């Protein structure tokens, strides 16, 4: 028996994902969820480019593809982090104005003084823009380490701005905070443990400064989402009720009760459910009111961070979403605290929040290029049977011939069975490498044929969903997940991901993404969806030699500061873009990414020492006649040039 089977890959048939690509690809907004998660900052142009609206005005936008093309002319290649300072201005305004409206609506006889936690994004350009945007609101900073406190104290904050300090503190940290007070800044040292209090008081006494002290209350209430465990009774930080009363007695005994100015709590980051926020507010409000009635005239109630970001646009309590708005958040805080204070007959406190994620997430987009597409090499191959093949190979061939729309379920089950049998027999020594290869090709050709028939169905049966994922292409991207999107690897965080151009062209592929690190975890296989998590992303056919750019949106919170140096891939280039009053795009600044030399220096490699080592080896090679002198010089120059180059792949 002799026959052949050929499966052509041209033209390619679109591969379905869990969410079908619309038949009429009139807009990409629905396919990629832009209208759900974009919050007015993103849209798609008529020619299919992703637009960013830093001021949320439709007529003022930045063409993201245009920015990448512009900086490419300056020698800046992807990956590039494009920052939009005007978005920071918009989010700072949104938060503060929401509280001002709530204060007015509920006749709250107090103020709001937000602070930005620097840990969310310590980049100078980010902190500087937030300070400028928040100056008129008295918007301050929060620091959790000596470097962060140094950065906060060096800023020209307004007179009404707070600087709060969280985390454990040594004597040097306390001195910095006290020096800030002497400089005229309002720096509050928040107790994480009662044992810190004596140290603060002793250092303050020696320095001749009256400290401002806050207490972090360990609430019973907990948040929701991935960080729920950071709150509640088992929280890492905070004082129990007994410890708080002990701290009050220490201050009263020292006649320094007036130094206690703030009650603070924190129930976690990215709180997805507004009910959890309300529970915590009620408990914290009671703690404040009871303390005040006992004679502790606290001025500030710090409600911590946790204001979420709707990464997937579903407006649910899912980990990557939130079921409330910023205005609802502000309204619930103001109304609840006012109600409790009225009931307890105590003055309302100045409200403080430490929202960071909601302030910074939207302001930056990571853009990088596709390097290659890793298709299954078995697909599209021709199988010729010569009659001597193992029976399993012949069975797979018969299955391939018999695949129809009516038989595809049976054919799929048979193919799975024969594939398992093929590998079992191979491991026992009964199948040759040639037959194994033929069997693998036939198996994937069967799957490909079944997939084509799936397009005729209105709904894809659940048993075939994994098949769709297996047949998805793997787009290899020029970036490191560990450096630029560490939360994807660490906590399965979902970010909106989409092409930044060709968005009016109907995608013909579905794919997962892989980075260029030599690590199997350097991949993205989960994507946002309004009702589910997609396991593949609709993308366009990649043409070798033609740039195809993918954007990772809402990456402005934590990703810059948590990124690591896996494989010594460093920080990406940064571009600051804005739009002027006339709607023209302005490139404010271009900040070069890290070079090979710089990332090597983090690991204590010295440039001169490395080059000396290269030269010594080249001299030995010339002495042994393995390389000529001119060639040795050229090789040494190559090494020297690479040290100054970008850590990522360049054209």
C-alpha positions in Angstrom: 0.0 0.0 0.0 1.5 3.3 -1.0 -0.1 6.7 -0.8 0.6 10.3 0.2 -1.1 13.0 2.2 -0.3 16.7 1.9 -1.8 19.5 4.0 -1.1 23.0 2.7 -0.7 25.9 5.1 -1.5 28.5 2.5 -3.8 30.2 2.8 -4.0 29.8 6.5 -7.4 29.2 8.1 -8.1 31.5 11.1 -7.8 29.6 14.4 -10.6 30.1 16.8 -10.2 31.1 20.4 -12.7 31.0 23.2 -14.1 34.3 22.0 -14.8 34.2 18.3 -13.4 36.9 16.1 -16.4 38.9 14.8 -17.4 38.1 11.2 -17.6 41.8 10.5 -14.5 43.3 11.8 -15.8 46.8 12.0 -14.1 47.6 15.2 -11.4 46.1 17.4 -12.8 47.7 20.5 -15.1 44.7 21.2 -12.6 42.1 20.3 -9.8 43.4 22.6 -12.2 44.9 25.1 -10.9 48.5 24.7 -14.4 49.9 25.3 -14.5 48.1 28.6 -11.1 48.6 30.2 -9.9 51.7 28.3 -11.6 54.2 30.7 -11.6 56.8 27.9 -7.8 56.7 27.5 -7.7 54.4 24.5 -9.4 54.1 21.1 -8.7 52.8 17.6 -8.2 55.1 14.6 -9.9 54.6 11.3 -6.7 53.3 9.8 -6.3 50.7 12.6 -3.8 52.3 15.0 -4.1 52.3 18.7 -4.7 55.8 20.0 -4.0 57.1 23.5 -6.1 60.0 24.8 -4.1 61.3 27.8 -6.7 64.0 28.6 -9.7 61.8 27.7 -10.7 64.3 25.0 -11.5 62.5 21.8 -9.9 65.1 19.5 -6.6 65.0 21.4 -4.7 61.8 21.0 -1.3 60.2 20.5 -0.9 57.6 17.8 1.1 54.9 19.5 2.4 53.4 16.3 3.5 56.9 15.2 5.5 57.3 18.4 7.3 54.0 17.8 8.1 55.0 14.2 9.3 58.4 15.4 11.7 57.1 18.0 12.9 54.4 15.7 14.4 57.2 13.5 16.3 58.3 16.6 17.8 54.8 17.0 15.4 53.7 19.7 14.2 50.2 19.1 11.6 48.2 20.9 10.9 47.1 23.6 9.9 50.6 24.6 7.8 51.8 27.6 5.7 54.8 26.4 4.7 56.9 29.4 1.9 59.5 29.3 2.4 62.1 32.1 -0.9 63.7 31.3 -2.7 60.5 32.3 -1.1 60.8 35.7 -2.5 64.3 35.9 -5.9 62.9 35.0 -6.0 60.1 37.5 -4.7 62.3 40.4 -7.5 64.8 39.5 -10.1 62.0 39.3 -9.3 60.7 42.8 -9.2 64.1 44.5 -12.2 65.5 42.7 -14.2 62.4 43.6 -13.5 63.0 47.3 -14.3 66.7 47.0 -17.7 65.9 45.4 -18.4 63.4 48.1 -17.4 65.8 50.9 -19.7 68.5 49.4 -22.6 66.1 48.8 -22.6 64.6 52.3 -21.7 67.9 54.0 -18.6 66.4 55.5 -16.9 68.9 57.8 -13.4 67.8 57.1 -10.9 67.4 54.3 -9.2 64.8 52.1 -5.4 64.5 51.9 -4.3 61.7 49.7 -0.8 60.4 49.5 0.9 58.4 46.7 2.9 55.3 47.9 6.2 55.6 46.1 6.6 51.8 46.2 4.1 51.5 43.4 6.4 53.3 41.0 9.5 55.1 42.2 10.5 56.5 38.8 11.5 60.1 39.2 9.4 61.2 36.2 6.3 59.5 37.7 6.7 60.9 41.2 7.5 64.4 39.8 4.4 64.4 37.7 2.1 63.2 40.5 3.5 65.8 42.8 2.8 68.5 40.3 -0.7 67.3 39.5 -1.6 67.0 43.2 -0.1 70.3 44.4 -3.5 72.1 44.4 -5.1 69.2 46.3 -2.5 68.9 49.0 -1.6 65.5 47.6 1.4 64.0 49.4 3.7 60.9 49.4 4.1 57.7 51.3 7.5 56.0 51.9 8.4 52.6 53.2 12.2 52.6 53.2 15.1 55.0 53.7 15.7 55.5 50.0 12.0 56.2 49.5 11.9 58.6 52.4 15.0 60.4 51.0 13.2 60.7 47.7 10.0 62.0 49.4 11.8 64.5 51.6 13.7 65.9 48.6 10.5 66.9 46.8 9.0 70.4 46.9 5.7 69.5 48.4 3.0 72.0 49.3 2.5 73.1 52.9 -0.7 70.9 53.3 0.9 67.8 51.9 1.5 64.8 54.2 4.4 62.3 54.1 3.4 59.1 55.7 6.0 56.4 56.5 5.1 52.7 56.7 7.2 49.6 57.3 9.8 48.8 59.9 12.1 51.6 60.9 15.7 51.8 62.3 17.2 54.9 64.0 18.5 56.4 60.7 15.0 56.1 59.3 13.5 57.9 62.3 16.1 60.6 62.2 15.3 61.3 58.5 11.6 61.7 59.4 12.3 64.0 62.3 14.6 66.1 60.1 11.7 66.4 57.7 9.6 67.8 60.5 12.4 70.4 61.2 12.3 71.3 57.5 8.6 72.2 57.9 7.1 69.0 56.4 4.3 67.0 57.9 5.9 63.6 58.3 4.0 61.0 60.2 5.8 57.9 61.6 3.3 55.1 61.6 3.8 52.3 64.1 3.9 48.8 62.8 4.7 47.3 66.2 4.5 48.7 69.8 8.2 48.2 70.2 8.9 50.9 67.6 7.3 53.6 69.8 9.9 53.7 72.5 12.6 54.0 69.9 10.9 56.8 68.1 10.3 58.7 71.4 13.9 58.2 72.5 15.4 59.4 69.2 13.0 62.3 69.1 14.0 63.3 72.7 17.7 63.3 71.8 17.0 65.4 68.7 14.8 67.8 70.5 11.9 67.2 68.1 8.2 66.4 68.9 7.3 63.5 66.6 4.1 63.0 64.7 2.9 59.4 65.2 0.3 57.2 63.7 -0.8 53.7 64.5 -1.6 51.0 62.0 -4.7 49.2 63.3 -4.9 45.4 62.5 -8.5 45.2 61.5 -10.6 42.1 61.6 -11.9 43.0 58.2 -10.1 41.7 55.1 -9.9 42.8 51.5 -10.7 40.7 48.4 -8.7 39.4 45.5 -5.1 38.2 45.4 -4.0 40.3 48.3 -6.8 39.5 50.8 -4.3 37.8 53.1 -2.4 41.0 53.7 -5.3 42.2 55.9 -7.2 40.7 58.7 -6.0 39.2 62.0 -3.0 37.4 60.4 -1.7 40.5 58.7 2.0 41.1 58.6 1.8 44.6 59.9 -0.4 46.5 62.4 -1.3 46.7 66.1 -4.0 44.7 67.8 -6.6 46.5 69.9 -4.6 45.6 73.0 -1.4 46.9 71.5 -3.0 50.1 70.4 -4.2 50.7 74.0 -0.7 49.9 75.3 0.8 52.5 72.9 -1.8 55.1 74.0 -0.8 54.5 77.7 2.9 54.9 76.9 2.2 58.2 75.2 -0.1 59.3 78.0 2.5 58.4 80.6 5.1 60.5 78.8 2.6 63.3 78.4 2.9 63.1 74.6 -0.6 62.0 73.6 -0.8 65.0 71.3 1.9 63.4 69.2 -0.6 60.7 68.1 -2.2 62.3 65.1 -3.2 59.4 62.8 -5.0 56.0 62.8 -4.1 53.9 59.8 -5.2 50.6 58.3 -4.6 48.6 55.1 -6.5 45.6 54.0 -4.7 44.8 50.7 -4.0 45.9 47.2 -6.4 45.7 44.2 -9.6 45.3 46.3 -12.1 43.9 43.9 -15.3 44.0 45.9 -16.7 47.3 47.3 -18.4 45.3 50.1 -15.0 44.5 51.6 -14.1 48.2 51.5 -17.3 49.2 53.3 -16.7 46.6 56.0 -13.2 47.9 56.6 -14.3 51.5 56.7 -17.0 50.8 59.3 -14.5 49.0 61.6 -11.8 51.7 61.1 -14.4 54.4 61.7 -15.4 52.9 65.0 -11.8 52.5 66.1 -11.2 56.2 65.4 -14.4 57.3 67.1 -13.8 55.2 70.3 -10.3 56.4 70.6 -11.4 60.0 70.2 -14.0 59.6 72.8 -11.4 58.2 75.2 -9.4 61.4 74.9 -7.1 60.6 72.0 -7.8 63.5 69.6 -6.6 61.9 66.4 -6.6 64.3 63.4 -6.2 61.9 60.5 -7.9 58.6 59.5 -5.7 56.9 57.0 -7.7 54.3 55.0 -4.7 52.9 53.2 -4.5 51.7 49.7 -6.4 49.1 47.7 -8.4 51.2 45.2 -8.6 48.8 42.3 -8.0 48.9 38.5 -10.4 47.2 36.1 -7.8 45.4 34.0 -10.2 43.2 32.1 -13.2 45.6 31.9 -15.7 43.1 33.4 -16.6 45.4 36.3 -16.8 42.3 38.6 -15.2 41.1 41.8 -12.8 39.0 39.7 -9.1 39.3 40.7 -8.2 41.5 37.6 -11.3 43.7 37.9 -13.3 45.8 40.4 -17.1 46.1 40.9 -17.1 49.8 41.8 -16.0 53.2 40.5 -13.7 55.7 42.0 -16.7 58.0 42.8 -18.5 55.1 44.6 -15.3 54.4 46.6 -15.1 58.0 47.7 -18.8 58.3 48.5 -18.8 55.2 50.6 -15.8 56.4 52.6 -17.1 59.9 53.3 -20.7 58.8 54.0 -19.7 56.0 56.3 -17.2 57.9 58.4 -19.6 60.9 58.7 -22.4 58.6 59.9 -20.2 57.0 62.5 -18.8 60.3 63.8 -22.3 61.8 64.0 -23.5 58.7 65.9 -20.6 58.8 68.3 -20.7 62.6 68.6 -17.0 63.2 67.7 -15.5 65.5 65.1 -14.8 64.0 61.7 -11.2 63.3 60.8 -9.2 64.5 57.8 -9.4 61.5 55.5 -6.3 60.0 54.0 -5.9 57.3 51.3 -2.7 55.7 49.9 -4.0 54.8 46.4 -1.2 53.9 44.1 -2.3 51.4 41.5 -5.3 53.4 40.4 -3.1 56.5 40.0 -0.3 54.9 37.9 -1.6 51.8 36.1 -3.0 53.6 33.0 -0.1 55.9 32.3 2.3 53.5 30.6 2.2 51.0 27.7 4.9 48.5 26.9 5.4 48.1 23.2 7.6 45.4 21.6 8.0 43.7 18.3 7.3 40.1 17.2 10.5 38.3 16.3 9.2 35.1 14.9 6.3 32.7 15.0 6.9 29.2 16.3 4.4 27.1 14.4 4.2 23.4 14.8 6.7 22.2 12.2 4.7 19.0 11.7 1.8 21.0 10.2 1.9 21.3 6.4 4.3 18.3 6.0 3.7 15.6 3.4 3.4 12.0 4.6 4.2 9.2 2.2 3.4 5.7 3.3 5.5 2.9 1.8 3.6 0.0 3.3 6.2 -1.0 5.9 5.0 1.4 8.6 3.9 0.3 12.0 0.1 -0.4 12.1 -0.5 2.7 14.3 0.8 5.0 11.6 -1.5 3.3 9.1 -4.4 3.7 11.5 -3.6 7.4 11.9 -3.5 7.8 8.2 -7.0 6.2 7.9 -8.3 8.5 10.5 -6.9 11.5 8.7 -8.6 10.4 5.5 -12.0 10.0 7.2 -12.3 13.3 9.0 -15.6 15.1 8.2 -17.8 17.5 10.0 -20.0 14.6 11.1 -17.1 12.3 12.2 -14.7 14.9 13.7 -15.5 14.0 17.3 -14.9 10.3 16.7 -11.8 11.1 14.7 -10.4 13.3 17.4 -10.9 10.5 20.0 -9.3 8.0 17.7 -6.3 10.3 17.0 -5.7 10.8 20.7 -5.8 7.0 21.3 -3.4 6.2 18.5 -1.0 9.0 19.4 -0.7 7.5 22.9 -0.2 4.1 21.5 2.5 5.4 19.1 4.6 6.8 21.9 4.1 3.7 24.1 5.3 1.5 21.3 8.2 3.8 20.5 9.4 3.6 24.1 9.2 -0.2 23.9 11.3 -0.2 20.8 8.7 -1.2 18.3 8.5 2.1 16.4 11.3 3.7 14.4 12.1 7.4 14.4 10.8 7.6 10.8 7.5 6.1 11.8 7.3 8.2 14.9 7.8 11.3 12.7 5.1 10.2 10.3 2.7 9.5 13.1 3.2 12.9 14.7 2.7 14.7 11.3 -0.5 12.7 10.7 -1.8 13.5 14.2 -1.4 17.2 13.8 -2.8 17.1 10.3 -5.9 15.4 11.8 -6.2 18.2 14.4 -5.8 20.8 11.7 -8.6 19.3 9.6 -10.9 19.0 12.6 -10.2 22.7 13.4 -11.3 23.7 10.0 -14.6 21.9 10.5 -15.1 23.6 13.9 -15.5 26.9 12.0 -18.8 25.6 10.6 -20.2 25.3 14.2 -22.0 28.1 16.0 -20.5 27.0 19.3 -17.3 25.1 19.8 -17.8 21.9 22.0 -15.9 22.1 25.2 -13.9 19.0 24.5 -12.3 20.8 21.5 -11.2 23.9 23.5 -7.9 22.4 24.4 -7.3 21.5 20.8 -7.7 25.1 19.8 -5.1 26.1 22.3 -2.7 23.4 21.2 -3.0 24.6 17.6 -2.4 28.2 18.5 0.8 29.7 17.2 3.5 31.0 19.5 4.5 34.5 18.8 8.1 35.2 20.0 8.3 38.7 21.5 11.4 40.8 22.0 11.2 41.4 25.7 11.5 39.7 29.1 8.4 38.8 31.1 10.5 38.8 34.2 11.8 42.4 33.6 8.8 44.2 32.1 5.7 42.2 33.3 6.8 40.4 36.5 3.3 40.1 37.9 2.3 37.9 34.9 4.9 35.4 36.0 4.6 35.8 39.8 0.8 36.1 40.4 -0.9 35.4 37.0 -1.9 39.1 36.6 -3.8 39.8 33.5 -3.1 42.9 31.4 -4.9 44.1 28.3 -2.7 43.0 25.3 -3.3 43.9 21.7 -1.6 44.9 18.5 -1.0 48.7 18.2 -1.7 48.7 14.5 -3.6 46.7 11.8 -6.6 46.9 14.1 -9.0 47.4 11.2 -7.7 44.2 9.6 -9.4 41.1 10.7 -7.0 38.9 12.7 -6.4 35.6 11.1 -4.4 33.8 13.8 -4.7 33.0 17.5 -1.5 32.8 19.5 0.2 32.7 22.9 3.2 34.8 23.5 6.8 33.9 24.5 9.6 36.1 25.5 13.3 35.8 24.7 14.5 34.5 28.0 15.8 30.9 28.2 13.1 30.1 30.8 10.0 28.1 30.2 8.0 30.5 32.4 8.8 33.4 30.1 5.4 33.2 28.3 1.9 34.6 28.4 -0.9 32.1 27.9 -3.8 33.9 29.7 -5.6 36.9 28.3 -8.4 39.1 29.4 -12.0 38.5 28.3 -15.3 40.0 29.4 -16.7 36.8 30.7 -13.8 34.4 31.0 -10.0 34.1 30.7 -8.9 33.4 27.1 -6.0 31.0 26.5 -5.0 32.5 23.2 -5.0 36.0 21.7 -6.3 36.9 18.2 -3.4 38.3 16.2 -2.6 39.1 12.6 -0.4 37.0 10.3 3.2 37.9 10.9 5.2 38.7 7.8 8.9 38.3 8.2 10.8 41.5 7.6 7.7 43.7 8.4 7.4 45.0 11.9 4.5 43.8 13.9 4.1 45.6 17.3 2.1 44.4 20.4 1.1 46.7 23.2 0.8 45.7 26.9 -1.4 48.3 28.5 -2.0 49.4 32.1 1.5 48.4 33.2 2.3 51.5 35.1 1.8 50.1 38.6 4.5 47.9 40.2 5.9 46.5 36.9 8.7 49.1 36.7 9.9 48.5 40.2 9.4 44.7 40.6 11.1 43.7 37.3 14.2 41.5 37.7 17.4 40.8 35.7 16.6 37.3 34.6 19.2 36.5 31.8 20.5 40.1 32.5 17.8 41.7 30.4 17.6 45.2 31.7 15.1 48.0 31.7 13.5 49.0 28.4 13.9 52.3 26.7 11.4 54.9 27.9 9.5 57.6 25.9 7.5 60.4 27.4 4.7 61.4 25.1 2.0 64.1 25.4 -0.5 66.0 23.3 -0.7 69.8 23.1 -3.8 72.0 23.0 -3.8 71.8 19.2 -3.8 68.0 19.3 -0.2 67.6 18.2 1.9 64.8 19.6 4.9 65.9 21.6 7.8 63.6 22.5 8.9 65.2 25.8 11.9 63.0 26.5 13.6 59.7 25.5 15.3 57.8 28.2 17.7 55.1 27.0 17.3 51.6 28.3 20.0 49.7 30.1 23.1 48.6 28.3 24.9 45.3 28.7 27.7 47.0 30.6 25.2 48.5 33.1 23.4 45.3 33.9 26.7 43.4 34.2 27.8 46.1 36.8 24.9 45.1 39.0 26.5 41.7 39.3 29.9 43.3 40.1 31.4 42.8 36.7 33.9 45.6 35.8 34.2 46.8 32.2 37.9 47.2 32.2 38.5 43.9 34.0 36.3 42.1 31.4 38.1 43.7 28.4 41.5 42.9 29.9 40.4 39.3 30.2 39.3 39.2 26.6 42.7 40.7 25.5 44.7 38.2 27.5 42.9 35.3 25.8 43.2 36.9 22.3 47.0 37.4 22.8 47.3 33.7 23.7 45.3 32.9 20.6 47.6 35.0 18.4 50.7 33.4 19.9 49.3 30.0 19.0 48.5 31.2 15.5 44.8 30.6 16.0 44.0 34.1 15.0 45.9 36.9 13.3 46.7 40.2 15.0 44.3 42.3 12.9 41.5 39.8 13.6 42.2 39.9 17.3 41.8 43.6 17.3 38.5 43.4 15.4 37.3 40.8 17.9 38.2 42.9 20.9 36.4 45.9 19.3 33.3 43.8 18.9 33.3 43.0 22.6 33.8 46.6 23.5 30.9 47.7 21.2 28.5 45.1 22.6 29.0 46.3 26.1 27.4 49.6 25.2 24.5 48.1 23.4 20.9 47.4 24.4 20.4 44.1 26.2 17.5 43.2 23.9 17.6 42.2 20.3 18.2 44.9 17.7 17.8 44.9 14.0 
